[in-house]
Amino acid sequence: MSLYIKHIPAIHLCCLPGLTWAPLNALSLRYTVAAFHHPLSTGPDHMMNLITVPTSTGGAVGGWRHPDAWRDTVMNLDHMISCAKTAERGKFDCVFFADGNGVRDISNPVLFEALRDRAVSFEPVTLLAALAQHTQDIGLVATVTTTYEEPYTVARKFGSLDHLSKGRAGWNIVTTARPGDARNFGRDKHMPREERYPRADEFLDVVKGLWDSWASDAFVQNRETGQYLDSTRVHTLNHEGRYLKVKGPLNVSRLPQGYPVMFSAGQSELGREQAAKHADCLFAITPSKEDGIALMEDVKGRLSKYGRSPEAFKIIPGSGVFVGRTAEEADEYHEC
Ligand SMILES: Cc1cc2nc3c(=O)[nH]c(=O)nc-3n(C[C@H](O)[C@H](O)[C@H](O)COP(=O)(O)O)c2cc1C
């Protein structure tokens, strides 16, 4: 059977009705994000990367009631393993788990009861450590905030994940979108953007410095000489900056990838600059293709300032996906 897949910007996604194509249904797809190596090219080397965002209950508001949907999706590891394995079988590049540190919409009972999977979720790096043991190839990307975490623990978490997954870790760097999360971290108010991004910049320098603590050949493990590690192959960071003070070194050996694949999702001026300086990929949800192209040109234009080439950076537009046997059927799903 040939399938027609219609992509729409994810911002327009409000329902994913009657989707019964098994793999997508099993993925509980909220939206798919895709990056093109050459976004304006249609040549034969055109290559698409696919990343999916598994959620407990998918993108359709009533989707969890569908007869084919999983019956229990609350903190259900088996469900998440099934999603990750389906995505891997379908040759997706990554699974990505967005995240925040708070219960969403609790002050609005109607939304709170209706919006299904938002109330509780696995801490994503922990979840990915589990998924790593049930998958072999797929990339494992988690959101972690630089605003309410400490760089040493973040460096350690992603370092461990990269080892546990044999080099498949990815970090979606955010400064926290939901202001209410601040109240879970000793603050009455969210840190303003003008502070969040400079802190994130320093945080990222520290985290990278910590990942560079150990040379890849530091652990010699020489049974003949009795030398387990070479102390000249580790260095202390001794960072003291405006926001952070971190001595180091990191108590995780050099990551299989060196650094995890770094994603960024900020769209503001400060967010774009952070992406250009630190990230490998930018998640971009724009209302139109033209806006998407303008964003791409803007961020790619900033790369040279940091000695980076546009080819080394990907823009990842979000898409809602409607699958039908024909274009008309996909259109029909989109319209209803
Ligand atoms: C695809 C995508 C995924 C995002 N995931 C998260 C997330 O998991 N957690 C979060 O706090 N913010 C997330 N955001 C929000 C961004 O981090 C950012 O706050 C937002 O795009 C506004 O940009 P600004 O911070 O530059 O103003 C996401 C944004 C996009 C486009």
The ligand as an ORCA input file, in Angstrom:
! r2SCAN-3c Opt
* xyz 0 1
  C      10.141     22.005     19.235
  C      10.272     22.772     20.512
  C      10.442     22.075     21.680
  C      10.534     22.741     22.895
  N      10.705     22.023     24.029
  C      10.729     22.647     25.213
  C      10.844     21.899     26.401
  O      10.892     20.660     26.378
  N      10.880     22.558     27.584
  C      10.823     23.942     27.654
  O      10.858     24.487     28.755
  N      10.724     24.682     26.522
  C      10.664     24.062     25.321
  N      10.519     24.797     24.181
  C      10.426     26.272     24.289
  C      11.771     26.933     23.988
  O      12.774     26.451     24.858
  C      11.689     28.454     24.105
  O      11.451     28.839     25.415
  C      10.628     29.040     23.220
  O      10.790     28.570     21.906
  C      10.659     30.592     23.238
  O      11.924     31.043     22.822
  P      12.788     32.031     23.730
  O      13.133     31.298     25.004
  O      14.016     32.329     22.905
  O      11.914     33.193     23.982
  C      10.432     24.156     22.953
  C      10.270     24.869     21.760
  C      10.194     24.197     20.550
  C      10.010     24.994     19.298
*
